Amino acid sequence: MPFDIILGLTVAALLLAYLLKALLRPESF
């Protein structure tokens, strides 16, 4: 796969993980 696709998937995975942690732990904000 091209590097930009791998980078995009990595950024998307990090954002999804951050959003999931934010939803599971709203008091962290």
C-alpha positions as CSV (number, residue, x, y, z in Angstrom):
1,M,0.0,0.0,0.0
2,P,1.1,3.6,-0.6
3,F,2.6,5.4,2.4
4,D,-0.2,8.0,2.5
5,I,-2.9,5.3,2.8
6,I,-1.0,3.7,5.7
7,L,-0.5,7.1,7.4
8,G,-4.2,7.9,6.9
9,L,-5.3,4.6,8.5
10,T,-2.9,5.1,11.4
11,V,-4.3,8.6,12.1
12,A,-7.9,7.4,11.8
13,A,-7.2,4.5,14.2
14,L,-5.6,6.9,16.7
15,L,-8.6,9.3,16.4
16,L,-11.0,6.4,16.9
17,A,-9.2,5.2,20.0
18,Y,-9.1,8.8,21.4
19,L,-12.9,9.2,20.8
20,L,-13.6,5.8,22.4
21,K,-11.6,6.7,25.5
22,A,-13.4,10.1,25.6
23,L,-16.8,8.4,25.5
24,L,-15.8,5.8,28.1
25,R,-14.2,8.3,30.4
26,P,-15.9,11.7,30.0
27,E,-14.5,12.8,33.4
28,S,-11.0,12.9,31.9
29,F,-12.0,16.2,30.2
